[in-house]
Structures are given as structure tokens and as C-alpha cells.
Amino acid sequence: MTVRRPLATTVPMKIVKEIREIAAYTGVEESQAVQILLGIGIAEWRKRVALELLRDGKVTFLKAAKIASLDLWEFADTLKDAKVEWVRTT
């Protein structure tokens, strides 16, 4: 069972219009559109942070994949797509 709780925030009218447009396009309620967009945004944020940390040598490949919430193969594809070099030779 997923526990949910209300979360209130103030957003610029421009974003409200975007949310309404997305909700109308996808045929869902505005609140569901926000949930979908938050999920996409969080997933993208996790990938960016993981790539940055790995590129900077701050985490291992395995740790970066966990931060990105991806399996190793998906994360390897993400690295390839982002053209991030992380293997260093001395």
C-alpha cells in the first residue's frame, strides 16, 4: 500500500497553465498530471546527480547506478547516451 499525503506549494501561473495543458492532453486530473511530472523530474534529477558524481570520481559505478535508481545495464546506457567518461587510467 502506498502512503500518500497532501503537499501544498505555490507555483507561478505559467507552470499552472502548463500543468493544465498537460492534464488536458493526457486526459488526467491536474493533481495526477503533477504526480506524473514530479516522477519524471525526480528520475531525471537522480540521473543527472549520479552522472555528475561518477564523472567527478566521487562515487563508484555501482553507487551511481543506485543513486540513479537504474539497474547496471540501464545506467551503462545512460552513461553512453550522455557521453560521460568515467574510466580513468593512470
Backbone as JSON, one array per atom type, in Angstrom:
{
  "sequence": "MTVRRPLATTVPMKIVKEIREIAAYTGVEESQAVQILLGIGIAEWRKRVALELLRDGKVTFLKAAKIASLDLWEFADTLKDAKVEWVRTT",
  "N": [[0.83, -1.17, 0.0], [0.64, 2.14, -0.9], [1.52, 4.99, 0.79], [0.08, 8.13, 0.9], [0.22, 11.67, 1.0], [-1.1, 14.95, 1.28], [0.47, 17.69, -0.36], [1.31, 20.93, -0.29], [2.03, 23.72, -2.35], [3.2, 26.76, -3.81], [3.0, 27.86, -7.09], [4.25, 29.44, -10.06], [1.99, 31.15, -12.31], [2.44, 30.54, -14.98], [3.45, 27.93, -14.88], [1.24, 26.62, -13.81], [-0.53, 26.89, -15.96], [0.85, 25.28, -17.79], [0.64, 22.79, -16.51], [-2.12, 22.42, -16.58], [-2.51, 22.28, -19.33], [-1.05, 19.95, -19.94], [-2.48, 18.1, -18.41], [-4.98, 18.2, -19.69], [-4.23, 17.31, -22.25], [-3.34, 14.71, -21.72], [-5.55, 13.64, -20.55], [-6.02, 13.4, -17.81], [-6.58, 14.19, -14.31], [-5.57, 17.35, -12.89], [-4.02, 17.08, -10.55], [-3.06, 14.49, -10.81], [-1.54, 14.8, -13.1], [0.46, 16.46, -12.09], [1.67, 14.67, -10.29], [2.7, 12.78, -12.1], [4.5, 14.38, -13.55], [6.24, 15.16, -11.47], [7.34, 12.69, -10.85], [8.75, 12.13, -13.24], [10.51, 14.31, -13.23], [11.98, 13.87, -10.84], [13.21, 11.42, -11.43], [14.84, 12.21, -13.58], [16.46, 14.1, -12.28], [17.8, 12.43, -10.45], [19.33, 10.87, -12.23], [20.99, 12.85, -13.39], [22.45, 13.78, -11.14], [23.75, 11.41, -10.39], [25.33, 10.91, -12.69], [26.99, 13.18, -12.64], [28.34, 12.87, -10.15], [29.69, 10.45, -10.63], [31.26, 11.11, -12.87], [32.91, 13.02, -11.7], [34.38, 11.43, -10.08], [33.52, 10.84, -7.51], [31.87, 8.82, -6.66], [31.39, 5.26, -7.03], [30.78, 3.22, -9.98], [28.72, 1.39, -9.42], [27.5, 2.57, -7.14], [26.64, 4.98, -8.29], [24.76, 4.03, -10.13], [22.86, 3.08, -8.35], [22.1, 5.49, -7.11], [20.9, 6.71, -9.29], [18.75, 5.09, -9.49], [18.65, 2.95, -11.28], [19.13, -0.15, -13.06], [22.27, -1.86, -13.59], [22.79, -2.18, -16.36], [20.99, -0.41, -17.58], [21.98, 1.96, -16.51], [24.52, 1.97, -17.62], [23.85, 2.36, -20.3], [22.76, 4.91, -20.04], [25.04, 6.36, -19.35], [26.5, 6.07, -21.72], [24.79, 7.37, -23.56], [24.89, 9.96, -22.51], [27.47, 10.52, -22.94], [29.47, 10.41, -20.98], [32.6, 10.24, -19.58], [34.13, 8.04, -17.46], [35.92, 6.14, -16.73], [39.14, 6.08, -15.67], [42.56, 6.14, -16.48], [45.8, 5.66, -15.17]],
  "CA": [[0.0, 0.0, 0.0], [1.38, 3.39, -0.99], [1.01, 6.04, 1.66], [0.09, 9.42, 0.23], [-0.2, 12.79, 1.83], [-1.17, 16.19, 0.51], [1.64, 18.56, -0.34], [0.9, 22.22, -0.86], [3.09, 24.62, -2.79], [2.78, 27.85, -4.69], [3.74, 27.82, -8.35], [3.91, 30.54, -10.97], [0.84, 30.91, -13.18], [2.94, 29.9, -16.2], [3.53, 26.49, -14.63], [-0.15, 26.16, -13.66], [-1.05, 26.74, -17.32], [1.49, 24.09, -18.37], [0.04, 21.61, -15.88], [-3.47, 22.27, -17.12], [-2.38, 21.83, -20.72], [-0.62, 18.55, -19.91], [-3.62, 17.31, -17.9], [-5.97, 18.11, -20.76], [-3.67, 16.5, -23.33], [-3.25, 13.3, -21.31], [-6.84, 13.17, -20.08], [-5.99, 13.1, -16.38], [-6.79, 15.33, -13.42], [-4.38, 18.17, -12.69], [-3.19, 16.51, -9.48], [-2.37, 13.32, -11.36], [-0.52, 15.33, -14.01], [1.56, 16.91, -11.24], [2.35, 13.47, -9.8], [3.46, 12.22, -13.22], [5.61, 15.3, -13.83], [7.19, 15.05, -10.38], [8.06, 11.42, -11.04], [9.69, 12.31, -14.34], [11.54, 15.24, -12.78], [12.83, 13.22, -9.85], [14.03, 10.43, -12.15], [15.85, 12.95, -14.33], [17.37, 14.68, -11.3], [18.65, 11.34, -9.95], [20.29, 10.54, -13.28], [21.97, 13.95, -13.51], [23.33, 13.76, -9.98], [24.57, 10.2, -10.49], [26.32, 11.13, -13.74], [27.94, 14.18, -12.15], [29.17, 12.27, -9.11], [30.57, 9.45, -11.24], [32.22, 11.84, -13.71], [33.86, 13.69, -10.81], [35.11, 10.42, -9.31], [33.08, 10.87, -6.12], [31.2, 7.56, -6.35], [31.68, 4.16, -7.95], [29.75, 2.94, -10.97], [27.6, 0.73, -8.74], [26.81, 3.57, -6.31], [25.96, 5.92, -9.19], [23.57, 3.35, -10.66], [21.87, 3.07, -7.26], [21.6, 6.86, -6.96], [20.02, 6.94, -10.44], [17.65, 4.12, -9.4], [18.66, 2.17, -12.51], [19.98, -1.33, -12.99], [23.6, -1.57, -14.15], [22.74, -2.07, -17.82], [20.32, 0.85, -17.9], [22.88, 3.05, -16.18], [25.58, 1.96, -18.64], [23.26, 3.02, -21.48], [22.64, 6.33, -19.71], [26.4, 6.91, -19.48], [26.83, 6.12, -23.14], [23.97, 8.43, -24.17], [25.35, 11.25, -22.0], [28.89, 10.64, -23.31], [30.23, 10.67, -19.76], [33.79, 9.4, -19.41], [34.31, 7.82, -16.04], [37.05, 5.24, -16.51], [40.38, 6.84, -15.74], [43.78, 5.34, -16.41], [46.91, 6.47, -14.64]],
  "C": [[0.89, 1.25, 0.0], [0.72, 4.42, -0.11], [1.14, 7.36, 0.92], [-0.31, 10.49, 1.23], [-0.23, 14.04, 0.96], [0.11, 17.0, 0.68], [1.25, 19.85, -1.03], [2.13, 23.03, -1.24], [2.49, 25.7, -3.66], [3.64, 27.8, -5.93], [3.33, 29.0, -9.22], [2.77, 30.16, -11.91], [1.26, 30.23, -14.48], [3.0, 28.38, -16.04], [2.13, 25.9, -14.46], [-0.75, 25.94, -15.05], [-0.46, 25.51, -18.0], [0.87, 22.81, -17.82], [-1.35, 21.36, -16.43], [-3.44, 21.77, -18.55], [-1.99, 20.36, -20.78], [-1.76, 17.65, -19.44], [-4.67, 17.13, -18.99], [-5.48, 17.19, -21.88], [-3.68, 15.02, -22.98], [-4.57, 12.75, -20.79], [-6.87, 12.77, -18.62], [-6.3, 14.36, -15.59], [-5.48, 16.09, -13.25], [-3.45, 17.58, -11.64], [-2.42, 15.29, -9.97], [-1.28, 13.75, -12.34], [0.69, 15.8, -13.22], [2.35, 15.72, -10.72], [3.22, 12.85, -10.89], [4.7, 13.08, -13.49], [6.67, 15.26, -12.73], [8.0, 13.76, -10.5], [9.1, 11.51, -12.13], [10.85, 13.21, -13.91], [12.5, 14.63, -11.78], [13.75, 12.2, -10.51], [15.15, 11.11, -12.91], [16.89, 13.56, -13.39], [18.34, 13.61, -10.77], [19.71, 10.96, -10.97], [21.39, 11.6, -13.39], [22.96, 13.94, -12.36], [24.27, 12.56, -10.05], [25.68, 10.37, -11.53], [27.4, 12.11, -13.29], [28.9, 13.59, -11.12], [30.14, 11.25, -9.68], [31.66, 10.13, -12.07], [33.31, 12.49, -12.86], [34.65, 12.73, -9.93], [34.71, 10.35, -7.85], [32.35, 9.6, -5.69], [31.63, 6.51, -7.37], [30.53, 4.02, -8.95], [28.51, 2.35, -10.31], [26.8, 1.72, -7.9], [26.04, 4.56, -7.18], [24.69, 5.3, -9.77], [22.47, 3.31, -9.6], [21.27, 4.46, -7.06], [20.59, 7.16, -8.07], [18.79, 6.05, -10.41], [17.5, 3.33, -10.7], [19.46, 0.89, -12.29], [21.28, -1.01, -13.74], [23.58, -1.38, -15.66], [22.08, -0.77, -18.26], [21.23, 2.04, -17.62], [24.03, 3.12, -17.18], [25.07, 2.64, -19.92], [23.13, 4.52, -21.26], [24.0, 7.02, -19.84], [26.79, 7.08, -20.94], [26.08, 7.26, -23.83], [24.46, 9.82, -23.77], [26.81, 11.53, -22.37], [29.76, 11.04, -22.11], [31.39, 9.69, -19.69], [34.04, 9.26, -17.91], [35.45, 6.86, -15.73], [38.31, 6.07, -16.71], [41.57, 5.89, -15.65], [44.9, 6.24, -15.92], [48.17, 6.26, -15.44]]
}
